[in-house]
Amino acid sequence: MSFIADNRAQIRRVLLLTLLLNLFVMALKATVGLSIGSLSLQADALHSVTDSANNVLGLVATRFSSPHPDRQHPYGRQKYEALGALGIAAFLGIACFEILQTAITRLLQGPGVVEIRRLN
């Protein structure tokens, strides 16, 4: 039987740090995007939401996975990572649909009133 390193603690630490940073960036993009009406910043905030969801999904997948083989799982229990990747693809698909739907709606409705504000 070969030695398989268990580096899940380091992976969890990286995923948690990335999650916190993604949430901060998402809040910043959403706040600025909504305040100035920028679809691109709102879409980028949604992208940060999916990144955060992917981090959570990664944390869940690493929690349930085990690199150590046992009697019932001679190759370890690493199939959760494949399910996690499928979940990430679903999150990205939903985000892409939402962004495209909003962009098409804005294209069909025509340009809205552009308001130019002077910063003091």
Secondary structure, DSSP 4 states (H G I P E B T S, - for coil): -------HHHHHHHHHHHHHHHHHHHHHHHHHHHHHT-HHHHHHHHHHHHHHHHHHHHHHHHHH-B-S--SS-TT-BTTHHHHHHHHHHHHHHHHHHHHHHHHHHHHHH-----------
